[in-house]
Amino acid sequence: MEACQCEAKWEELDKIIAAHRGRPSDLIEVLHKAQELIGYLPRQVQVAIAEGLGVSLAEVYSVISFYHHFTVKPKGKYQISVCKGTACYVKGSPEILERLEKELGIKAGDSTEDGKFSLEVVRCLGACGLGPVMTVNKRAHGLLKPETAVEVLKQYQ
Ligand code: FES
């Protein structure tokens, strides 16, 4: 597989697709499994799934775009998720995100060139009382200010 450079993963993906062949209603389930296997959903994988399930590529892409969980880009070693749910938003999460984007030199949805960090926006992490909140590889950091968010980042650099 060019996308993930791994023959074994292509084989595994083929098996997943084969188990759902010709079943368009299984699209979300197959996308979940493919992302679990590869880590993200590059175009080659989308094409293989579309062909296997008998749906259009546009349909695959629209599902991927609709569900925040899916990503078409590889994630970084450290995945930073900044909460922009209502409680965090009103407590200043836009400023946190802006500061992290500046510090990392990337926009939300992207990864740093060295593959170390990726940045994304999420909706409510379930810790509203600690807002604004971000997680780094699922570890939560709360009551953030732009400067403390940068301090957190430094722990991982
Ligand atoms: S709104 Fe951010 S944790 Fe709930």
Backbone and ligand atoms as CSV (ligand in chain L), in Angstrom:
chain,resi,resn,atom,element,x,y,z
A,1,MET,N,N,0.838,-1.190,0.000
A,1,MET,CA,C,0.000,0.000,0.000
A,1,MET,C,C,0.880,1.250,0.000
A,2,GLU,N,N,0.687,2.091,-1.014
A,2,GLU,CA,C,1.489,3.308,-1.064
A,2,GLU,C,C,1.173,4.227,0.107
A,3,ALA,N,N,-0.146,4.273,0.431
A,3,ALA,CA,C,-0.576,5.220,1.447
A,3,ALA,C,C,0.060,4.930,2.795
A,4,CYS,N,N,0.094,3.691,3.227
A,4,CYS,CA,C,0.655,3.408,4.543
A,4,CYS,C,C,1.930,2.582,4.416
A,5,GLN,N,N,2.384,2.348,3.171
A,5,GLN,CA,C,3.609,1.604,2.904
A,5,GLN,C,C,3.653,0.298,3.664
A,6,CYS,N,N,2.575,-0.437,3.579
A,6,CYS,CA,C,2.552,-1.670,4.350
A,6,CYS,C,C,1.641,-2.699,3.695
A,7,GLU,N,N,2.283,-3.703,3.104
A,7,GLU,CA,C,1.550,-4.745,2.379
A,7,GLU,C,C,0.549,-5.466,3.287
A,8,ALA,N,N,0.988,-5.738,4.501
A,8,ALA,CA,C,0.124,-6.475,5.427
A,8,ALA,C,C,-1.162,-5.700,5.717
A,9,LYS,N,N,-1.040,-4.392,5.816
A,9,LYS,CA,C,-2.237,-3.587,6.109
A,9,LYS,C,C,-3.178,-3.565,4.910
A,10,TRP,N,N,-2.612,-3.509,3.706
A,10,TRP,CA,C,-3.466,-3.592,2.507
A,10,TRP,C,C,-4.224,-4.904,2.516
A,11,GLU,N,N,-3.528,-5.986,2.848
A,11,GLU,CA,C,-4.180,-7.298,2.861
A,11,GLU,C,C,-5.315,-7.326,3.876
A,12,GLU,N,N,-5.026,-6.750,5.037
A,12,GLU,CA,C,-6.038,-6.700,6.095
A,12,GLU,C,C,-7.234,-5.857,5.641
A,13,LEU,N,N,-6.933,-4.742,4.991
A,13,LEU,CA,C,-7.998,-3.866,4.489
A,13,LEU,C,C,-8.842,-4.603,3.448
A,14,ASP,N,N,-8.173,-5.336,2.574
A,14,ASP,CA,C,-8.909,-6.122,1.571
A,14,ASP,C,C,-9.885,-7.082,2.235
A,15,LYS,N,N,-9.432,-7.685,3.325
A,15,LYS,CA,C,-10.317,-8.633,4.037
A,15,LYS,C,C,-11.531,-7.904,4.614
A,16,ILE,N,N,-11.271,-6.736,5.189
A,16,ILE,CA,C,-12.385,-5.955,5.777
A,16,ILE,C,C,-13.389,-5.610,4.681
A,17,ILE,N,N,-12.871,-5.134,3.546
A,17,ILE,CA,C,-13.763,-4.742,2.451
A,17,ILE,C,C,-14.528,-5.963,1.926
A,18,ALA,N,N,-13.812,-7.075,1.803
A,18,ALA,CA,C,-14.449,-8.290,1.279
A,18,ALA,C,C,-15.618,-8.717,2.165
A,19,ALA,N,N,-15.472,-8.530,3.462
A,19,ALA,CA,C,-16.535,-8.936,4.395
A,19,ALA,C,C,-17.779,-8.058,4.265
A,20,HIS,N,N,-17.632,-6.893,3.625
A,20,HIS,CA,C,-18.770,-5.961,3.498
A,20,HIS,C,C,-19.080,-5.656,2.026
A,21,ARG,N,N,-18.502,-6.463,1.129
A,21,ARG,CA,C,-18.619,-6.179,-0.310
A,21,ARG,C,C,-20.068,-6.012,-0.747
A,22,GLY,N,N,-20.293,-4.936,-1.525
A,22,GLY,CA,C,-21.627,-4.700,-2.090
A,22,GLY,C,C,-22.656,-4.273,-1.059
A,23,ARG,N,N,-22.185,-3.818,0.124
A,23,ARG,CA,C,-23.154,-3.421,1.176
A,23,ARG,C,C,-22.935,-1.948,1.555
A,24,PRO,N,N,-23.509,-1.032,0.772
A,24,PRO,CA,C,-23.304,0.404,1.008
A,24,PRO,C,C,-23.664,0.843,2.426
A,25,SER,N,N,-24.631,0.160,3.048
A,25,SER,CA,C,-25.059,0.581,4.390
A,25,SER,C,C,-23.979,0.319,5.443
A,26,ASP,N,N,-22.956,-0.432,5.096
A,26,ASP,CA,C,-21.868,-0.719,6.043
A,26,ASP,C,C,-20.736,0.309,5.964
A,27,LEU,N,N,-20.956,1.355,5.179
A,27,LEU,CA,C,-19.869,2.309,4.915
A,27,LEU,C,C,-19.206,2.854,6.183
A,28,ILE,N,N,-19.997,3.323,7.131
A,28,ILE,CA,C,-19.405,3.931,8.333
A,28,ILE,C,C,-18.588,2.900,9.108
A,29,GLU,N,N,-19.143,1.709,9.226
A,29,GLU,CA,C,-18.431,0.636,9.951
A,29,GLU,C,C,-17.083,0.328,9.282
A,30,VAL,N,N,-17.095,0.257,7.961
A,30,VAL,CA,C,-15.853,-0.058,7.240
A,30,VAL,C,C,-14.841,1.091,7.381
A,31,LEU,N,N,-15.337,2.312,7.324
A,31,LEU,CA,C,-14.423,3.457,7.487
A,31,LEU,C,C,-13.785,3.423,8.882
A,32,HIS,N,N,-14.589,3.097,9.878
A,32,HIS,CA,C,-14.062,2.981,11.251
A,32,HIS,C,C,-12.944,1.943,11.310
A,33,LYS,N,N,-13.225,0.790,10.747
A,33,LYS,CA,C,-12.248,-0.302,10.802
A,33,LYS,C,C,-10.988,0.066,10.029
A,34,ALA,N,N,-11.166,0.705,8.880
A,34,ALA,CA,C,-10.006,1.083,8.058
A,34,ALA,C,C,-9.145,2.114,8.798
A,35,GLN,N,N,-9.810,3.067,9.457
A,35,GLN,CA,C,-9.028,4.082,10.170
A,35,GLN,C,C,-8.316,3.485,11.389
A,36,GLU,N,N,-8.972,2.560,12.025
A,36,GLU,CA,C,-8.361,1.867,13.154
A,36,GLU,C,C,-7.100,1.127,12.688
A,37,LEU,N,N,-7.177,0.548,11.514
A,37,LEU,CA,C,-6.079,-0.240,10.966
A,37,LEU,C,C,-4.916,0.635,10.506
A,38,ILE,N,N,-5.248,1.705,9.786
A,38,ILE,CA,C,-4.203,2.494,9.134
A,38,ILE,C,C,-3.872,3.787,9.870
A,39,GLY,N,N,-4.839,4.271,10.637
A,39,GLY,CA,C,-4.594,5.499,11.387
A,39,GLY,C,C,-5.254,6.704,10.757
A,40,TYR,N,N,-5.519,6.643,9.468
A,40,TYR,CA,C,-6.222,7.706,8.754
A,40,TYR,C,C,-6.755,7.137,7.451
A,41,LEU,N,N,-7.424,8.002,6.678
A,41,LEU,CA,C,-8.098,7.483,5.485
A,41,LEU,C,C,-7.615,8.216,4.235
A,42,PRO,N,N,-6.452,7.830,3.733
A,42,PRO,CA,C,-5.948,8.470,2.518
A,42,PRO,C,C,-6.816,8.134,1.306
A,43,ARG,N,N,-6.603,8.882,0.231
A,43,ARG,CA,C,-7.443,8.729,-0.957
A,43,ARG,C,C,-7.468,7.289,-1.486
A,44,GLN,N,N,-6.314,6.620,-1.505
A,44,GLN,CA,C,-6.280,5.248,-2.047
A,44,GLN,C,C,-7.212,4.325,-1.263
A,45,VAL,N,N,-7.274,4.552,0.032
A,45,VAL,CA,C,-8.138,3.727,0.881
A,45,VAL,C,C,-9.608,4.054,0.598
A,46,GLN,N,N,-9.898,5.341,0.427
A,46,GLN,CA,C,-11.275,5.752,0.115
A,46,GLN,C,C,-11.739,5.113,-1.192
A,47,VAL,N,N,-10.849,5.099,-2.190
A,47,VAL,CA,C,-11.189,4.530,-3.491
A,47,VAL,C,C,-11.485,3.035,-3.340
A,48,ALA,N,N,-10.619,2.337,-2.610
A,48,ALA,CA,C,-10.803,0.893,-2.436
A,48,ALA,C,C,-12.126,0.596,-1.731
A,49,ILE,N,N,-12.461,1.386,-0.730
A,49,ILE,CA,C,-13.709,1.173,0.013
A,49,ILE,C,C,-14.912,1.483,-0.879
A,50,ALA,N,N,-14.825,2.592,-1.622
A,50,ALA,CA,C,-15.931,2.963,-2.515
A,50,ALA,C,C,-16.201,1.840,-3.508
A,51,GLU,N,N,-15.145,1.346,-4.132
A,51,GLU,CA,C,-15.316,0.277,-5.125
A,51,GLU,C,C,-15.864,-0.993,-4.483
A,52,GLY,N,N,-15.323,-1.334,-3.332
A,52,GLY,CA,C,-15.719,-2.572,-2.673
A,52,GLY,C,C,-17.171,-2.581,-2.232
A,53,LEU,N,N,-17.620,-1.446,-1.683
A,53,LEU,CA,C,-18.977,-1.405,-1.146
A,53,LEU,C,C,-20.013,-1.001,-2.193
A,54,GLY,N,N,-19.511,-0.496,-3.320
A,54,GLY,CA,C,-20.437,-0.079,-4.374
A,54,GLY,C,C,-21.063,1.270,-4.113
A,55,VAL,N,N,-20.259,2.193,-3.568
A,55,VAL,CA,C,-20.740,3.569,-3.374
A,55,VAL,C,C,-19.797,4.502,-4.135
A,56,SER,N,N,-20.237,5.742,-4.339
A,56,SER,CA,C,-19.373,6.673,-5.066
A,56,SER,C,C,-18.303,7.218,-4.124
A,57,LEU,N,N,-17.222,7.656,-4.735
A,57,LEU,CA,C,-16.140,8.259,-3.944
A,57,LEU,C,C,-16.649,9.516,-3.236
A,58,ALA,N,N,-17.540,10.240,-3.909
A,58,ALA,CA,C,-18.106,11.466,-3.328
A,58,ALA,C,C,-18.880,11.133,-2.052
A,59,GLU,N,N,-19.563,10.015,-2.071
A,59,GLU,CA,C,-20.332,9.602,-0.902
A,59,GLU,C,C,-19.387,9.270,0.264
A,60,VAL,N,N,-18.321,8.559,-0.065
A,60,VAL,CA,C,-17.326,8.219,0.970
A,60,VAL,C,C,-16.767,9.504,1.568
A,61,TYR,N,N,-16.430,10.422,0.692
A,61,TYR,CA,C,-15.817,11.661,1.182
A,61,TYR,C,C,-16.804,12.470,2.022
A,62,SER,N,N,-18.067,12.464,1.626
A,62,SER,CA,C,-19.028,13.262,2.397
A,62,SER,C,C,-19.223,12.675,3.791
A,63,VAL,N,N,-19.168,11.362,3.923
A,63,VAL,CA,C,-19.275,10.744,5.261
A,63,VAL,C,C,-18.043,11.105,6.093
A,64,ILE,N,N,-16.880,11.017,5.470
A,64,ILE,CA,C,-15.635,11.339,6.184
A,64,ILE,C,C,-15.660,12.793,6.660
A,65,SER,N,N,-16.159,13.675,5.805
A,65,SER,CA,C,-16.194,15.098,6.161
A,65,SER,C,C,-17.210,15.375,7.255
A,66,PHE,N,N,-18.306,14.616,7.241
A,66,PHE,CA,C,-19.376,14.874,8.203
A,66,PHE,C,C,-18.981,14.462,9.620
A,67,TYR,N,N,-18.332,13.314,9.736
A,67,TYR,CA,C,-17.979,12.803,11.067
A,67,TYR,C,C,-16.569,13.264,11.448
A,68,HIS,N,N,-16.538,14.027,12.513
A,68,HIS,CA,C,-15.269,14.610,12.946
A,68,HIS,C,C,-14.211,13.549,13.271
A,69,HIS,N,N,-14.685,12.395,13.655
A,69,HIS,CA,C,-13.800,11.304,14.058
A,69,HIS,C,C,-12.862,10.869,12.920
A,70,PHE,N,N,-13.340,10.994,11.691
A,70,PHE,CA,C,-12.533,10.526,10.561
A,70,PHE,C,C,-11.521,11.576,10.128
A,71,THR,N,N,-10.349,11.087,9.720
A,71,THR,CA,C,-9.334,12.022,9.244
A,71,THR,C,C,-8.670,11.489,7.975
A,72,VAL,N,N,-8.338,12.409,7.071
A,72,VAL,CA,C,-7.676,11.998,5.829
A,72,VAL,C,C,-6.177,12.272,5.900
A,73,LYS,N,N,-5.748,12.786,7.043
A,73,LYS,CA,C,-4.319,13.074,7.193
A,73,LYS,C,C,-3.748,12.253,8.348
A,74,PRO,N,N,-2.484,11.837,8.238
A,74,PRO,CA,C,-1.905,11.073,9.345
A,74,PRO,C,C,-1.811,11.935,10.597
A,75,LYS,N,N,-2.023,11.318,11.741
A,75,LYS,CA,C,-1.929,12.073,12.997
A,75,LYS,C,C,-0.490,12.097,13.475
A,76,GLY,N,N,-0.176,13.087,14.300
A,76,GLY,CA,C,1.164,13.196,14.846
A,76,GLY,C,C,1.377,12.214,15.997
A,77,LYS,N,N,2.631,12.117,16.428
A,77,LYS,CA,C,2.939,11.260,17.574
A,77,LYS,C,C,2.133,11.734,18.794
A,78,TYR,N,N,2.032,13.047,18.932
A,78,TYR,CA,C,1.212,13.625,19.997
A,78,TYR,C,C,0.010,14.313,19.355
A,79,GLN,N,N,-1.160,13.806,19.707
A,79,GLN,CA,C,-2.387,14.354,19.129
A,79,GLN,C,C,-3.020,15.334,20.105
A,80,ILE,N,N,-3.042,16.586,19.707
A,80,ILE,CA,C,-3.605,17.624,20.575
A,80,ILE,C,C,-5.030,17.918,20.125
A,81,SER,N,N,-5.946,17.820,21.076
A,81,SER,CA,C,-7.339,18.124,20.764
A,81,SER,C,C,-7.775,19.289,21.649
A,82,VAL,N,N,-8.184,20.363,21.018
A,82,VAL,CA,C,-8.645,21.535,21.771
A,82,VAL,C,C,-10.164,21.548,21.723
A,83,CYS,N,N,-10.773,21.647,22.905
A,83,CYS,CA,C,-12.227,21.621,22.977
A,83,CYS,C,C,-12.804,22.983,22.612
A,84,LYS,N,N,-13.725,22.949,21.659
A,84,LYS,CA,C,-14.440,24.177,21.327
A,84,LYS,C,C,-15.939,23.994,21.569
A,85,GLY,N,N,-16.249,23.130,22.539
A,85,GLY,CA,C,-17.637,23.017,22.976
A,85,GLY,C,C,-18.029,24.334,23.637
A,86,THR,N,N,-19.305,24.522,23.863
A,86,THR,CA,C,-19.791,25.827,24.330
A,86,THR,C,C,-19.093,26.323,25.600
A,87,ALA,N,N,-19.006,25.452,26.624
A,87,ALA,CA,C,-18.415,25.894,27.902
A,87,ALA,C,C,-16.966,26.317,27.715
A,88,CYS,N,N,-16.201,25.541,26.983
A,88,CYS,CA,C,-14.796,25.881,26.759
A,88,CYS,C,C,-14.667,27.110,25.869
A,89,TYR,N,N,-15.577,27.205,24.917
A,89,TYR,CA,C,-15.529,28.340,23.985
A,89,TYR,C,C,-15.679,29.656,24.738
A,90,VAL,N,N,-16.688,29.715,25.616
A,90,VAL,CA,C,-16.916,30.985,26.322
A,90,VAL,C,C,-15.814,31.272,27.340
A,91,LYS,N,N,-15.095,30.231,27.751
A,91,LYS,CA,C,-13.996,30.447,28.699
A,91,LYS,C,C,-12.666,30.706,27.986
A,92,GLY,N,N,-12.686,30.778,26.669
A,92,GLY,CA,C,-11.481,31.216,25.965
A,92,GLY,C,C,-10.751,30.195,25.114
A,93,SER,N,N,-11.406,29.097,24.745
A,93,SER,CA,C,-10.663,28.119,23.941
A,93,SER,C,C,-10.218,28.636,22.559
A,94,PRO,N,N,-10.948,29.599,21.934
A,94,PRO,CA,C,-10.428,30.103,20.653
A,94,PRO,C,C,-9.027,30.699,20.785
A,95,GLU,N,N,-8.777,31.374,21.913
A,95,GLU,CA,C,-7.438,31.968,22.121
A,95,GLU,C,C,-6.381,30.872,22.332
A,96,ILE,N,N,-6.797,29.796,23.008
A,96,ILE,CA,C,-5.874,28.675,23.234
A,96,ILE,C,C,-5.478,28.074,21.882
A,97,LEU,N,N,-6.488,27.854,21.059
A,97,LEU,CA,C,-6.231,27.250,19.745
A,97,LEU,C,C,-5.326,28.150,18.904
A,98,GLU,N,N,-5.646,29.411,18.919
A,98,GLU,CA,C,-4.857,30.368,18.123
A,98,GLU,C,C,-3.394,30.348,18.553
A,99,ARG,N,N,-3.195,30.300,19.853
A,99,ARG,CA,C,-1.820,30.307,20.377
A,99,ARG,C,C,-1.072,29.018,20.006
A,100,LEU,N,N,-1.770,27.908,20.102
A,100,LEU,CA,C,-1.133,26.630,19.744
A,100,LEU,C,C,-0.821,26.570,18.248
A,101,GLU,N,N,-1.730,27.098,17.448
A,101,GLU,CA,C,-1.491,27.121,15.990
A,101,GLU,C,C,-0.233,27.934,15.690
A,102,LYS,N,N,-0.113,29.046,16.391
A,102,LYS,CA,C,1.045,29.916,16.172
A,102,LYS,C,C,2.330,29.214,16.623
A,103,GLU,N,N,2.255,28.606,17.783
A,103,GLU,CA,C,3.417,27.948,18.364
A,103,GLU,C,C,3.898,26.772,17.493
A,104,LEU,N,N,2.940,26.022,16.969
A,104,LEU,CA,C,3.284,24.831,16.172
A,104,LEU,C,C,3.480,25.148,14.689
A,105,GLY,N,N,2.996,26.311,14.267
A,105,GLY,CA,C,3.119,26.693,12.854
A,105,GLY,C,C,2.199,25.893,11.955
A,106,ILE,N,N,1.090,25.402,12.496
A,106,ILE,CA,C,0.104,24.658,11.692
A,106,ILE,C,C,-1.300,25.127,12.058
A,107,LYS,N,N,-2.244,24.766,11.229
A,107,LYS,CA,C,-3.649,25.066,11.518
A,107,LYS,C,C,-4.322,23.808,12.062
A,108,ALA,N,N,-5.441,23.996,12.726
A,108,ALA,CA,C,-6.204,22.839,13.218
A,108,ALA,C,C,-6.522,21.916,12.050
A,109,GLY,N,N,-6.333,20.631,12.250
A,109,GLY,CA,C,-6.570,19.653,11.181
A,109,GLY,C,C,-5.275,19.196,10.541
A,110,ASP,N,N,-4.163,19.862,10.897
A,110,ASP,CA,C,-2.870,19.514,10.290
A,110,ASP,C,C,-1.899,18.919,11.300
A,111,SER,N,N,-0.778,18.424,10.750
A,111,SER,CA,C,0.300,17.883,11.586
A,111,SER,C,C,1.577,18.660,11.294
A,112,THR,N,N,2.471,18.698,12.272
A,112,THR,CA,C,3.758,19.350,12.022
A,112,THR,C,C,4.572,18.500,11.041
A,113,GLU,N,N,5.472,19.145,10.327
A,113,GLU,CA,C,6.224,18.427,9.294
A,113,GLU,C,C,7.024,17.249,9.838
A,114,ASP,N,N,7.508,17.367,11.072
A,114,ASP,CA,C,8.290,16.263,11.638
A,114,ASP,C,C,7.392,15.130,12.165
A,115,GLY,N,N,6.083,15.303,12.032
A,115,GLY,CA,C,5.157,14.248,12.439
A,115,GLY,C,C,4.983,14.147,13.948
A,116,LYS,N,N,5.500,15.141,14.671
A,116,LYS,CA,C,5.444,15.037,16.130
A,116,LYS,C,C,4.072,15.433,16.705
A,117,PHE,N,N,3.517,16.510,16.173
A,117,PHE,CA,C,2.242,16.992,16.724
A,117,PHE,C,C,1.169,17.088,15.643
A,118,SER,N,N,-0.059,16.762,16.033
A,118,SER,CA,C,-1.190,17.115,15.180
A,118,SER,C,C,-2.190,17.846,16.062
A,119,LEU,N,N,-2.935,18.708,15.424
A,119,LEU,CA,C,-3.831,19.597,16.165
A,119,LEU,C,C,-5.240,19.467,15.600
A,120,GLU,N,N,-6.201,19.317,16.494
A,120,GLU,CA,C,-7.581,19.240,16.021
A,120,GLU,C,C,-8.508,19.920,17.013
A,121,VAL,N,N,-9.685,20.234,16.516
A,121,VAL,CA,C,-10.710,20.837,17.350
A,121,VAL,C,C,-11.751,19.775,17.640
A,122,VAL,N,N,-12.195,19.688,18.883
A,122,VAL,CA,C,-13.237,18.721,19.227
A,122,VAL,C,C,-14.367,19.430,19.953
A,123,ARG,N,N,-15.491,18.737,20.053
A,123,ARG,CA,C,-16.651,19.278,20.760
A,123,ARG,C,C,-16.796,18.558,22.088
A,124,CYS,N,N,-16.834,19.267,23.151
A,124,CYS,CA,C,-17.035,18.785,24.518
A,124,CYS,C,C,-16.330,17.463,24.850
A,125,LEU,N,N,-15.319,17.614,25.681
A,125,LEU,CA,C,-14.553,16.450,26.125
A,125,LEU,C,C,-15.128,15.890,27.428
A,126,GLY,N,N,-16.212,16.479,27.889
A,126,GLY,CA,C,-16.872,15.978,29.089
A,126,GLY,C,C,-16.233,16.461,30.372
A,127,ALA,N,N,-15.472,17.548,30.289
A,127,ALA,CA,C,-14.832,18.108,31.491
A,127,ALA,C,C,-15.071,19.611,31.509
A,128,CYS,N,N,-16.323,19.998,31.248
A,128,CYS,CA,C,-16.661,21.413,31.056
A,128,CYS,C,C,-16.242,22.292,32.241
A,129,GLY,N,N,-16.335,21.744,33.473
A,129,GLY,CA,C,-15.973,22.507,34.659
A,129,GLY,C,C,-14.505,22.914,34.664
A,130,LEU,N,N,-13.687,22.203,33.891
A,130,LEU,CA,C,-12.249,22.507,33.840
A,130,LEU,C,C,-11.882,23.322,32.596
A,131,GLY,N,N,-12.895,23.816,31.916
A,131,GLY,CA,C,-12.628,24.523,30.665
A,131,GLY,C,C,-11.846,25.803,30.847
A,132,PRO,N,N,-11.097,26.219,29.848
A,132,PRO,CA,C,-10.931,25.520,28.570
A,132,PRO,C,C,-10.008,24.303,28.707
A,133,VAL,N,N,-10.357,23.257,28.008
A,133,VAL,CA,C,-9.645,21.982,28.129
A,133,VAL,C,C,-9.024,21.578,26.796
A,134,MET,N,N,-7.854,20.944,26.886
A,134,MET,CA,C,-7.323,20.261,25.708
A,134,MET,C,C,-6.784,18.909,26.166
A,135,THR,N,N,-6.671,17.986,25.237
A,135,THR,CA,C,-6.045,16.712,25.574
A,135,THR,C,C,-4.819,16.530,24.677
A,136,VAL,N,N,-3.837,15.837,25.232
A,136,VAL,CA,C,-2.681,15.429,24.434
A,136,VAL,C,C,-2.631,13.909,24.568
A,137,ASN,N,N,-2.854,13.228,23.453
A,137,ASN,CA,C,-2.981,11.766,23.481
A,137,ASN,C,C,-3.920,11.311,24.589
A,138,LYS,N,N,-5.057,11.936,24.659
A,138,LYS,CA,C,-6.147,11.610,25.591
A,138,LYS,C,C,-5.888,12.067,27.029
A,139,ARG,N,N,-4.715,12.585,27.335
A,139,ARG,CA,C,-4.493,13.094,28.696
A,139,ARG,C,C,-5.014,14.529,28.748
A,140,ALA,N,N,-5.907,14.783,29.709
A,140,ALA,CA,C,-6.564,16.091,29.754
A,140,ALA,C,C,-5.742,17.135,30.503
A,141,HIS,N,N,-5.789,18.352,29.988
A,141,HIS,CA,C,-5.167,19.504,30.642
A,141,HIS,C,C,-6.235,20.595,30.675
A,142,GLY,N,N,-6.577,21.057,31.890
A,142,GLY,CA,C,-7.687,21.998,31.999
A,142,GLY,C,C,-7.297,23.346,32.560
A,143,LEU,N,N,-8.326,24.204,32.670
A,143,LEU,CA,C,-8.179,25.574,33.169
A,143,LEU,C,C,-7.037,26.303,32.451
A,144,LEU,N,N,-7.008,26.134,31.163
A,144,LEU,CA,C,-5.884,26.652,30.384
A,144,LEU,C,C,-5.977,28.145,30.120
A,145,LYS,N,N,-4.808,28.719,29.967
A,145,LYS,CA,C,-4.662,30.063,29.412
A,145,LYS,C,C,-3.690,29.861,28.253
A,146,PRO,N,N,-3.626,30.804,27.325
A,146,PRO,CA,C,-2.712,30.599,26.194
A,146,PRO,C,C,-1.291,30.256,26.638
A,147,GLU,N,N,-0.799,30.922,27.692
A,147,GLU,CA,C,0.586,30.645,28.129
A,147,GLU,C,C,0.720,29.243,28.729
A,148,THR,N,N,-0.298,28.830,29.508
A,148,THR,CA,C,-0.178,27.493,30.122
A,148,THR,C,C,-0.326,26.394,29.077
A,149,ALA,N,N,-1.076,26.682,28.014
A,149,ALA,CA,C,-1.199,25.690,26.936
A,149,ALA,C,C,0.168,25.482,26.278
A,150,VAL,N,N,0.904,26.561,26.130
A,150,VAL,CA,C,2.246,26.464,25.535
A,150,VAL,C,C,3.168,25.697,26.484
A,151,GLU,N,N,3.006,25.927,27.789
A,151,GLU,CA,C,3.813,25.181,28.775
A,151,GLU,C,C,3.540,23.673,28.657
A,152,VAL,N,N,2.268,23.325,28.494
A,152,VAL,CA,C,1.905,21.908,28.332
A,152,VAL,C,C,2.610,21.340,27.107
A,153,LEU,N,N,2.571,22.124,26.035
A,153,LEU,CA,C,3.209,21.698,24.784
A,153,LEU,C,C,4.680,21.380,24.999
A,154,LYS,N,N,5.318,22.207,25.786
A,154,LYS,CA,C,6.759,22.034,26.012
A,154,LYS,C,C,7.082,20.722,26.717
A,155,GLN,N,N,6.121,20.213,27.495
A,155,GLN,CA,C,6.355,18.925,28.161
A,155,GLN,C,C,6.549,17.801,27.155
A,156,TYR,N,N,6.023,18.011,25.957
A,156,TYR,CA,C,6.077,16.943,24.956
A,156,TYR,C,C,7.133,17.203,23.879
A,157,GLN,N,N,7.826,18.337,23.980
A,157,GLN,CA,C,8.794,18.660,22.916
A,157,GLN,C,C,10.165,18.083,23.166
L,1,FES,S1,S,-17.281,22.129,26.465
L,1,FES,FE1,FE,-15.198,21.631,26.647
L,1,FES,S2,S,-15.225,19.936,27.960
L,1,FES,FE2,FE,-17.291,20.376,27.684
